[in-house]
Amino acid sequence: MTFDEIYATMKTYFEQKDFEVFGQGVYSYEFDVTGEGEGKFYIEIKDGSLNMQPYDYKNSLCSFKISSGNLCEIINRNTTPTAAYSSGRLTIHGDVSAAFRLADALEMAM
């Protein structure tokens, strides 16, 4: 997969989720995809609404580093973000509690 394909897939994935559980406030996350189709994108959840762009977000609460293959496993529901983190296939830098808040929101919708 190219980065554009990964980004489009992730955008569709995130747009299907309900982020209203975040309530008021701004939560920003950067994704660093490695391997085939490598690149960076970010999501910002502001007052329960999603904004996603295909570039760096320097002031994110946390950043995730994951291979494109492991990211596809999460999208295809072959694993969860928490399982990928626990096994070392997903690394988190920054506010880990914010990362788990996102993981909880994604897993609730699985």
N, CA, C and O atoms as CSV, one atom per row, in Angstrom:
chain,resi,resn,atom,element,x,y,z
A,1,MET,N,N,0.844,-1.193,0.000
A,1,MET,CA,C,0.000,0.000,0.000
A,1,MET,C,C,0.881,1.245,0.000
A,1,MET,O,O,1.938,1.271,0.629
A,2,THR,N,N,0.439,2.259,-0.701
A,2,THR,CA,C,1.117,3.542,-0.667
A,2,THR,C,C,0.640,4.319,0.562
A,2,THR,O,O,-0.339,3.938,1.204
A,3,PHE,N,N,1.340,5.408,0.881
A,3,PHE,CA,C,0.903,6.222,1.999
A,3,PHE,C,C,-0.490,6.797,1.732
A,3,PHE,O,O,-1.324,6.846,2.636
A,4,ASP,N,N,-0.741,7.227,0.506
A,4,ASP,CA,C,-2.062,7.780,0.178
A,4,ASP,C,C,-3.169,6.764,0.419
A,4,ASP,O,O,-4.246,7.126,0.892
A,5,GLU,N,N,-2.918,5.501,0.101
A,5,GLU,CA,C,-3.906,4.442,0.341
A,5,GLU,C,C,-4.099,4.204,1.833
A,5,GLU,O,O,-5.224,4.035,2.303
A,6,ILE,N,N,-2.982,4.191,2.581
A,6,ILE,CA,C,-3.065,4.016,4.033
A,6,ILE,C,C,-3.839,5.178,4.650
A,6,ILE,O,O,-4.709,4.972,5.497
A,7,TYR,N,N,-3.520,6.392,4.226
A,7,TYR,CA,C,-4.194,7.570,4.769
A,7,TYR,C,C,-5.701,7.521,4.466
A,7,TYR,O,O,-6.519,7.776,5.350
A,8,ALA,N,N,-6.060,7.197,3.231
A,8,ALA,CA,C,-7.474,7.118,2.860
A,8,ALA,C,C,-8.200,6.045,3.665
A,8,ALA,O,O,-9.339,6.245,4.089
A,9,THR,N,N,-7.543,4.909,3.875
A,9,THR,CA,C,-8.135,3.825,4.668
A,9,THR,C,C,-8.333,4.268,6.114
A,9,THR,O,O,-9.383,4.021,6.708
A,10,MET,N,N,-7.322,4.923,6.675
A,10,MET,CA,C,-7.421,5.391,8.056
A,10,MET,C,C,-8.492,6.474,8.197
A,10,MET,O,O,-9.215,6.508,9.192
A,11,LYS,N,N,-8.591,7.343,7.216
A,11,LYS,CA,C,-9.607,8.394,7.271
A,11,LYS,C,C,-11.005,7.772,7.304
A,11,LYS,O,O,-11.856,8.183,8.092
A,12,THR,N,N,-11.230,6.787,6.449
A,12,THR,CA,C,-12.520,6.078,6.454
A,12,THR,C,C,-12.743,5.395,7.796
A,12,THR,O,O,-13.844,5.440,8.345
A,13,TYR,N,N,-11.691,4.757,8.328
A,13,TYR,CA,C,-11.766,4.061,9.614
A,13,TYR,C,C,-12.178,5.026,10.724
A,13,TYR,O,O,-13.108,4.749,11.481
A,14,PHE,N,N,-11.481,6.164,10.818
A,14,PHE,CA,C,-11.774,7.114,11.889
A,14,PHE,C,C,-13.121,7.802,11.700
A,14,PHE,O,O,-13.806,8.089,12.681
A,15,GLU,N,N,-13.508,8.067,10.471
A,15,GLU,CA,C,-14.784,8.743,10.228
A,15,GLU,C,C,-15.976,7.887,10.637
A,15,GLU,O,O,-17.072,8.414,10.829
A,16,GLN,N,N,-15.788,6.592,10.772
A,16,GLN,CA,C,-16.864,5.694,11.191
A,16,GLN,C,C,-16.987,5.608,12.713
A,16,GLN,O,O,-17.915,4.980,13.221
A,17,LYS,N,N,-16.085,6.218,13.426
A,17,LYS,CA,C,-16.082,6.145,14.888
A,17,LYS,C,C,-16.813,7.330,15.494
A,17,LYS,O,O,-16.938,8.385,14.872
A,18,ASP,N,N,-17.288,7.144,16.701
A,18,ASP,CA,C,-18.001,8.187,17.432
A,18,ASP,C,C,-17.060,8.782,18.473
A,18,ASP,O,O,-16.710,8.122,19.451
A,19,PHE,N,N,-16.656,10.025,18.259
A,19,PHE,CA,C,-15.734,10.678,19.181
A,19,PHE,C,C,-16.442,11.628,20.144
A,19,PHE,O,O,-15.789,12.366,20.883
A,20,GLU,N,N,-17.755,11.612,20.138
A,20,GLU,CA,C,-18.495,12.467,21.064
A,20,GLU,C,C,-18.220,12.099,22.514
A,20,GLU,O,O,-18.409,12.923,23.408
A,21,VAL,N,N,-17.772,10.865,22.757
A,21,VAL,CA,C,-17.448,10.442,24.121
A,21,VAL,C,C,-16.302,11.261,24.713
A,21,VAL,O,O,-16.123,11.282,25.931
A,22,PHE,N,N,-15.524,11.936,23.863
A,22,PHE,CA,C,-14.436,12.778,24.343
A,22,PHE,C,C,-14.948,14.064,24.980
A,22,PHE,O,O,-14.245,14.683,25.779
A,23,GLY,N,N,-16.171,14.470,24.632
A,23,GLY,CA,C,-16.742,15.690,25.194
A,23,GLY,C,C,-16.012,16.927,24.719
A,23,GLY,O,O,-15.455,16.957,23.622
A,24,GLN,N,N,-16.024,17.945,25.559
A,24,GLN,CA,C,-15.385,19.217,25.219
A,24,GLN,C,C,-13.870,19.112,25.365
A,24,GLN,O,O,-13.366,18.367,26.205
A,25,GLY,N,N,-13.163,19.855,24.550
A,25,GLY,CA,C,-11.709,19.885,24.625
A,25,GLY,C,C,-11.075,19.468,23.307
A,25,GLY,O,O,-11.754,19.088,22.354
A,26,VAL,N,N,-9.751,19.554,23.288
A,26,VAL,CA,C,-8.994,19.216,22.085
A,26,VAL,C,C,-8.009,18.103,22.421
A,26,VAL,O,O,-7.252,18.194,23.387
A,27,TYR,N,N,-8.033,17.062,21.612
A,27,TYR,CA,C,-7.136,15.921,21.756
A,27,TYR,C,C,-6.463,15.703,20.406
A,27,TYR,O,O,-7.143,15.523,19.396
A,28,SER,N,N,-5.142,15.719,20.381
A,28,SER,CA,C,-4.424,15.591,19.107
A,28,SER,C,C,-3.454,14.413,19.167
A,28,SER,O,O,-2.781,14.186,20.172
A,29,TYR,N,N,-3.405,13.681,18.072
A,29,TYR,CA,C,-2.601,12.467,17.978
A,29,TYR,C,C,-1.863,12.432,16.642
A,29,TYR,O,O,-2.448,12.699,15.593
A,30,GLU,N,N,-0.583,12.101,16.691
A,30,GLU,CA,C,0.194,11.943,15.469
A,30,GLU,C,C,0.486,10.463,15.251
A,30,GLU,O,O,0.793,9.737,16.196
A,31,PHE,N,N,0.391,10.029,14.018
A,31,PHE,CA,C,0.683,8.646,13.644
A,31,PHE,C,C,1.893,8.630,12.730
A,31,PHE,O,O,1.893,9.287,11.688
A,32,ASP,N,N,2.916,7.893,13.105
A,32,ASP,CA,C,4.113,7.706,12.297
A,32,ASP,C,C,4.080,6.273,11.782
A,32,ASP,O,O,4.374,5.330,12.517
A,33,VAL,N,N,3.721,6.123,10.519
A,33,VAL,CA,C,3.598,4.804,9.901
A,33,VAL,C,C,4.933,4.434,9.272
A,33,VAL,O,O,5.492,5.201,8.488
A,34,THR,N,N,5.439,3.259,9.618
A,34,THR,CA,C,6.725,2.807,9.095
A,34,THR,C,C,6.529,1.663,8.112
A,34,THR,O,O,5.445,1.086,8.017
A,35,GLY,N,N,7.588,1.345,7.387
A,35,GLY,CA,C,7.526,0.237,6.438
A,35,GLY,C,C,6.918,0.685,5.124
A,35,GLY,O,O,7.020,1.851,4.741
A,36,GLU,N,N,6.288,-0.250,4.441
A,36,GLU,CA,C,5.662,0.050,3.158
A,36,GLU,C,C,4.625,1.168,3.328
A,36,GLU,O,O,3.771,1.093,4.212
A,37,GLY,N,N,4.698,2.178,2.501
A,37,GLY,CA,C,3.748,3.277,2.581
A,37,GLY,C,C,3.974,4.198,3.757
A,37,GLY,O,O,3.030,4.799,4.269
A,38,GLU,N,N,5.226,4.316,4.196
A,38,GLU,CA,C,5.501,5.119,5.389
A,38,GLU,C,C,5.118,6.581,5.189
A,38,GLU,O,O,5.103,7.098,4.072
A,39,GLY,N,N,4.811,7.221,6.301
A,39,GLY,CA,C,4.444,8.628,6.308
A,39,GLY,C,C,3.813,8.986,7.631
A,39,GLY,O,O,3.691,8.143,8.520
A,40,LYS,N,N,3.408,10.247,7.763
A,40,LYS,CA,C,2.802,10.716,9.011
A,40,LYS,C,C,1.472,11.385,8.734
A,40,LYS,O,O,1.277,12.024,7.699
A,41,PHE,N,N,0.558,11.225,9.683
A,41,PHE,CA,C,-0.702,11.949,9.648
A,41,PHE,C,C,-1.123,12.208,11.075
A,41,PHE,O,O,-0.599,11.604,12.011
A,42,TYR,N,N,-2.068,13.105,11.235
A,42,TYR,CA,C,-2.568,13.354,12.581
A,42,TYR,C,C,-4.080,13.389,12.578
A,42,TYR,O,O,-4.729,13.636,11.561
A,43,ILE,N,N,-4.609,13.132,13.755
A,43,ILE,CA,C,-6.031,13.361,13.972
A,43,ILE,C,C,-6.148,14.326,15.146
A,43,ILE,O,O,-5.352,14.307,16.085
A,44,GLU,N,N,-7.155,15.155,15.055
A,44,GLU,CA,C,-7.477,16.073,16.132
A,44,GLU,C,C,-8.954,15.906,16.432
A,44,GLU,O,O,-9.796,15.982,15.538
A,45,ILE,N,N,-9.254,15.681,17.685
A,45,ILE,CA,C,-10.637,15.556,18.125
A,45,ILE,C,C,-10.937,16.806,18.940
A,45,ILE,O,O,-10.402,17.000,20.032
A,46,LYS,N,N,-11.785,17.634,18.397
A,46,LYS,CA,C,-12.129,18.897,19.070
A,46,LYS,C,C,-13.617,18.908,19.352
A,46,LYS,O,O,-14.442,18.885,18.438
A,47,ASP,N,N,-13.943,18.942,20.632
A,47,ASP,CA,C,-15.343,18.950,21.070
A,47,ASP,C,C,-16.138,17.815,20.432
A,47,ASP,O,O,-17.297,17.997,20.061
A,48,GLY,N,N,-15.514,16.648,20.306
A,48,GLY,CA,C,-16.183,15.460,19.789
A,48,GLY,C,C,-16.189,15.308,18.285
A,48,GLY,O,O,-16.730,14.331,17.768
A,49,SER,N,N,-15.589,16.268,17.557
A,49,SER,CA,C,-15.535,16.205,16.095
A,49,SER,C,C,-14.120,15.903,15.620
A,49,SER,O,O,-13.142,16.367,16.206
A,50,LEU,N,N,-14.026,15.125,14.557
A,50,LEU,CA,C,-12.745,14.678,14.022
A,50,LEU,C,C,-12.243,15.591,12.918
A,50,LEU,O,O,-13.004,16.003,12.043
A,51,ASN,N,N,-10.949,15.905,12.969
A,51,ASN,CA,C,-10.228,16.550,11.880
A,51,ASN,C,C,-8.989,15.691,11.640
A,51,ASN,O,O,-8.295,15.331,12.592
A,52,MET,N,N,-8.707,15.364,10.400
A,52,MET,CA,C,-7.564,14.505,10.074
A,52,MET,C,C,-6.829,15.094,8.885
A,52,MET,O,O,-7.446,15.497,7.900
A,53,GLN,N,N,-5.490,15.142,8.983
A,53,GLN,CA,C,-4.665,15.706,7.914
A,53,GLN,C,C,-3.418,14.846,7.712
A,53,GLN,O,O,-2.918,14.241,8.661
A,54,PRO,N,N,-2.910,14.790,6.464
A,54,PRO,CA,C,-1.757,13.924,6.170
A,54,PRO,C,C,-0.395,14.590,6.360
A,54,PRO,O,O,0.406,14.640,5.426
A,55,TYR,N,N,-0.129,15.101,7.560
A,55,TYR,CA,C,1.194,15.646,7.844
A,55,TYR,C,C,1.451,15.677,9.347
A,55,TYR,O,O,0.575,15.357,10.151
A,56,ASP,N,N,2.677,16.071,9.711
A,56,ASP,CA,C,3.090,16.145,11.117
A,56,ASP,C,C,2.209,17.100,11.910
A,56,ASP,O,O,1.649,18.056,11.372
A,57,TYR,N,N,2.106,16.818,13.180
A,57,TYR,CA,C,1.426,17.698,14.119
A,57,TYR,C,C,2.364,17.792,15.316
A,57,TYR,O,O,2.346,16.928,16.192
A,58,LYS,N,N,3.159,18.807,15.351
A,58,LYS,CA,C,4.250,18.916,16.332
A,58,LYS,C,C,3.796,18.995,17.783
A,58,LYS,O,O,4.540,18.587,18.676
A,59,ASN,N,N,2.619,19.498,18.038
A,59,ASN,CA,C,2.178,19.699,19.415
A,59,ASN,C,C,1.123,18.697,19.852
A,59,ASN,O,O,0.235,19.034,20.635
A,60,SER,N,N,1.211,17.476,19.358
A,60,SER,CA,C,0.220,16.470,19.715
A,60,SER,C,C,0.373,16.035,21.162
A,60,SER,O,O,1.456,16.124,21.740
A,61,LEU,N,N,-0.729,15.564,21.741
A,61,LEU,CA,C,-0.671,15.023,23.099
A,61,LEU,C,C,0.218,13.794,23.148
A,61,LEU,O,O,0.962,13.575,24.104
A,62,CYS,N,N,0.122,12.995,22.088
A,62,CYS,CA,C,0.963,11.814,21.998
A,62,CYS,C,C,1.120,11.410,20.536
A,62,CYS,O,O,0.344,11.809,19.668
A,63,SER,N,N,2.136,10.614,20.302
A,63,SER,CA,C,2.356,10.110,18.956
A,63,SER,C,C,2.479,8.594,19.015
A,63,SER,O,O,2.947,8.020,19.998
A,64,PHE,N,N,2.047,7.972,17.935
A,64,PHE,CA,C,2.100,6.525,17.800
A,64,PHE,C,C,3.067,6.180,16.669
A,64,PHE,O,O,3.079,6.840,15.631
A,65,LYS,N,N,3.858,5.165,16.873
A,65,LYS,CA,C,4.724,4.647,15.817
A,65,LYS,C,C,4.333,3.188,15.607
A,65,LYS,O,O,4.350,2.380,16.535
A,66,ILE,N,N,3.980,2.874,14.353
A,66,ILE,CA,C,3.477,1.542,14.049
A,66,ILE,C,C,3.775,1.228,12.590
A,66,ILE,O,O,3.779,2.122,11.744
A,67,SER,N,N,4.022,-0.028,12.304
A,67,SER,CA,C,4.242,-0.425,10.910
A,67,SER,C,C,2.902,-0.440,10.180
A,67,SER,O,O,1.846,-0.590,10.794
A,68,SER,N,N,2.964,-0.286,8.879
A,68,SER,CA,C,1.729,-0.312,8.091
A,68,SER,C,C,1.026,-1.662,8.230
A,68,SER,O,O,-0.203,-1.715,8.253
A,69,GLY,N,N,1.781,-2.741,8.324
A,69,GLY,CA,C,1.180,-4.068,8.487
A,69,GLY,C,C,0.412,-4.200,9.790
A,69,GLY,O,O,-0.701,-4.724,9.807
A,70,ASN,N,N,1.000,-3.728,10.880
A,70,ASN,CA,C,0.311,-3.788,12.173
A,70,ASN,C,C,-0.887,-2.847,12.221
A,70,ASN,O,O,-1.894,-3.149,12.861
A,71,LEU,N,N,-0.779,-1.719,11.549
A,71,LEU,CA,C,-1.906,-0.800,11.472
A,71,LEU,C,C,-3.068,-1.455,10.723
A,71,LEU,O,O,-4.226,-1.310,11.115
A,72,CYS,N,N,-2.759,-2.163,9.666
A,72,CYS,CA,C,-3.800,-2.878,8.914
A,72,CYS,C,C,-4.458,-3.956,9.765
A,72,CYS,O,O,-5.658,-4.199,9.636
A,73,GLU,N,N,-3.684,-4.607,10.635
A,73,GLU,CA,C,-4.268,-5.613,11.526
A,73,GLU,C,C,-5.304,-4.992,12.463
A,73,GLU,O,O,-6.333,-5.604,12.752
A,74,ILE,N,N,-5.029,-3.782,12.931
A,74,ILE,CA,C,-5.978,-3.086,13.799
A,74,ILE,C,C,-7.228,-2.715,13.006
A,74,ILE,O,O,-8.349,-2.930,13.468
A,75,ILE,N,N,-7.035,-2.162,11.825
A,75,ILE,CA,C,-8.168,-1.759,10.987
A,75,ILE,C,C,-9.048,-2.955,10.647
A,75,ILE,O,O,-10.275,-2.856,10.660
A,76,ASN,N,N,-8.411,-4.091,10.340
A,76,ASN,CA,C,-9.154,-5.294,9.961
A,76,ASN,C,C,-9.676,-6.081,11.154
A,76,ASN,O,O,-10.241,-7.164,10.997
A,77,ARG,N,N,-9.482,-5.529,12.348
A,77,ARG,CA,C,-9.956,-6.133,13.600
A,77,ARG,C,C,-9.308,-7.472,13.913
A,77,ARG,O,O,-9.900,-8.318,14.583
A,78,ASN,N,N,-8.090,-7.657,13.421
A,78,ASN,CA,C,-7.332,-8.861,13.765
A,78,ASN,C,C,-6.604,-8.688,15.090
A,78,ASN,O,O,-6.133,-9.661,15.677
A,79,THR,N,N,-6.514,-7.462,15.554
A,79,THR,CA,C,-5.940,-7.153,16.858
A,79,THR,C,C,-6.528,-5.835,17.324
A,79,THR,O,O,-7.239,-5.168,16.572
A,80,THR,N,N,-6.236,-5.457,18.554
A,80,THR,CA,C,-6.702,-4.186,19.100
A,80,THR,C,C,-5.496,-3.271,19.312
A,80,THR,O,O,-4.364,-3.749,19.376
A,81,PRO,N,N,-5.727,-1.959,19.422
A,81,PRO,CA,C,-4.614,-1.064,19.734
A,81,PRO,C,C,-3.910,-1.454,21.039
A,81,PRO,O,O,-2.684,-1.386,21.131
A,82,THR,N,N,-4.675,-1.853,22.025
A,82,THR,CA,C,-4.088,-2.237,23.310
A,82,THR,C,C,-3.202,-3.474,23.169
A,82,THR,O,O,-2.119,-3.529,23.752
A,83,ALA,N,N,-3.650,-4.455,22.406
A,83,ALA,CA,C,-2.846,-5.663,22.186
A,83,ALA,C,C,-1.578,-5.340,21.410
A,83,ALA,O,O,-0.514,-5.882,21.710
A,84,ALA,N,N,-1.677,-4.464,20.418
A,84,ALA,CA,C,-0.489,-4.072,19.642
A,84,ALA,C,C,0.514,-3.355,20.545
A,84,ALA,O,O,1.719,-3.583,20.435
A,85,TYR,N,N,0.027,-2.494,21.433
A,85,TYR,CA,C,0.910,-1.796,22.369
A,85,TYR,C,C,1.551,-2.782,23.350
A,85,TYR,O,O,2.757,-2.724,23.593
A,86,SER,N,N,0.758,-3.669,23.900
A,86,SER,CA,C,1.255,-4.633,24.887
A,86,SER,C,C,2.327,-5.555,24.317
A,86,SER,O,O,3.220,-5.995,25.040
A,87,SER,N,N,2.239,-5.844,23.028
A,87,SER,CA,C,3.213,-6.743,22.397
A,87,SER,C,C,4.390,-5.998,21.778
A,87,SER,O,O,5.267,-6.624,21.184
A,88,GLY,N,N,4.424,-4.677,21.906
A,88,GLY,CA,C,5.544,-3.895,21.393
A,88,GLY,C,C,5.457,-3.550,19.911
A,88,GLY,O,O,6.404,-3.001,19.348
A,89,ARG,N,N,4.338,-3.862,19.280
A,89,ARG,CA,C,4.181,-3.543,17.854
A,89,ARG,C,C,3.725,-2.110,17.640
A,89,ARG,O,O,3.758,-1.608,16.517
A,90,LEU,N,N,3.302,-1.455,18.699
A,90,LEU,CA,C,2.874,-0.063,18.674
A,90,LEU,C,C,3.601,0.647,19.807
A,90,LEU,O,O,3.525,0.217,20.958
A,91,THR,N,N,4.302,1.729,19.493
A,91,THR,CA,C,4.959,2.501,20.547
A,91,THR,C,C,4.247,3.843,20.692
A,91,THR,O,O,3.727,4.404,19.727
A,92,ILE,N,N,4.241,4.336,21.920
A,92,ILE,CA,C,3.561,5.578,22.255
A,92,ILE,C,C,4.569,6.522,22.889
A,92,ILE,O,O,5.326,6.139,23.781
A,93,HIS,N,N,4.565,7.765,22.412
A,93,HIS,CA,C,5.407,8.818,22.991
A,93,HIS,C,C,4.485,9.946,23.416
A,93,HIS,O,O,3.615,10.372,22.656
A,94,GLY,N,N,4.678,10.424,24.630
A,94,GLY,CA,C,3.845,11.517,25.129
A,94,GLY,C,C,2.875,11.025,26.181
A,94,GLY,O,O,3.204,10.156,26.988
A,95,ASP,N,N,1.683,11.582,26.169
A,95,ASP,CA,C,0.663,11.332,27.177
A,95,ASP,C,C,0.003,9.963,26.936
A,95,ASP,O,O,-0.900,9.833,26.109
A,96,VAL,N,N,0.466,8.967,27.665
A,96,VAL,CA,C,-0.041,7.600,27.487
A,96,VAL,C,C,-1.517,7.506,27.872
A,96,VAL,O,O,-2.255,6.724,27.273
A,97,SER,N,N,-1.959,8.285,28.859
A,97,SER,CA,C,-3.374,8.232,29.235
A,97,SER,C,C,-4.253,8.739,28.087
A,97,SER,O,O,-5.349,8.217,27.882
A,98,ALA,N,N,-3.796,9.737,27.342
A,98,ALA,CA,C,-4.545,10.214,26.165
A,98,ALA,C,C,-4.577,9.131,25.090
A,98,ALA,O,O,-5.579,8.970,24.393
A,99,ALA,N,N,-3.482,8.394,24.961
A,99,ALA,CA,C,-3.434,7.301,23.983
A,99,ALA,C,C,-4.448,6.221,24.331
A,99,ALA,O,O,-5.153,5.724,23.453
A,100,PHE,N,N,-4.527,5.856,25.604
A,100,PHE,CA,C,-5.478,4.827,26.004
A,100,PHE,C,C,-6.917,5.325,25.913
A,100,PHE,O,O,-7.837,4.532,25.711
A,101,ARG,N,N,-7.112,6.612,26.058
A,101,ARG,CA,C,-8.464,7.162,25.871
A,101,ARG,C,C,-8.905,6.959,24.422
A,101,ARG,O,O,-10.054,6.599,24.170
A,102,LEU,N,N,-7.994,7.188,23.465
A,102,LEU,CA,C,-8.309,6.959,22.061
A,102,LEU,C,C,-8.522,5.473,21.812
A,102,LEU,O,O,-9.475,5.093,21.132
A,103,ALA,N,N,-7.653,4.631,22.351
A,103,ALA,CA,C,-7.790,3.183,22.170
A,103,ALA,C,C,-9.123,2.693,22.701
A,103,ALA,O,O,-9.781,1.875,22.058
A,104,ASP,N,N,-9.533,3.181,23.866
A,104,ASP,CA,C,-10.823,2.778,24.430
A,104,ASP,C,C,-11.968,3.164,23.500
A,104,ASP,O,O,-12.891,2.378,23.286
A,105,ALA,N,N,-11.907,4.373,22.948
A,105,ALA,CA,C,-12.969,4.830,22.035
A,105,ALA,C,C,-13.005,3.963,20.783
A,105,ALA,O,O,-14.085,3.647,20.283
A,106,LEU,N,N,-11.850,3.579,20.275
A,106,LEU,CA,C,-11.805,2.748,19.071
A,106,LEU,C,C,-12.264,1.320,19.349
A,106,LEU,O,O,-12.981,0.729,18.541
A,107,GLU,N,N,-11.860,0.770,20.476
A,107,GLU,CA,C,-12.223,-0.608,20.810
A,107,GLU,C,C,-13.698,-0.730,21.141
A,107,GLU,O,O,-14.292,-1.776,20.883
A,108,MET,N,N,-14.309,0.301,21.702
A,108,MET,CA,C,-15.732,0.254,22.011
A,108,MET,C,C,-16.538,0.124,20.719
A,108,MET,O,O,-17.626,-0.452,20.715
A,109,ALA,N,N,-16.004,0.656,19.635
A,109,ALA,CA,C,-16.733,0.639,18.366
A,109,ALA,C,C,-16.403,-0.599,17.527
A,109,ALA,O,O,-16.935,-0.745,16.426
A,110,MET,N,N,-15.542,-1.488,18.016
A,110,MET,CA,C,-15.139,-2.648,17.240
A,110,MET,C,C,-16.237,-3.683,17.186
A,110,MET,O,O,-16.066,-4.734,16.568
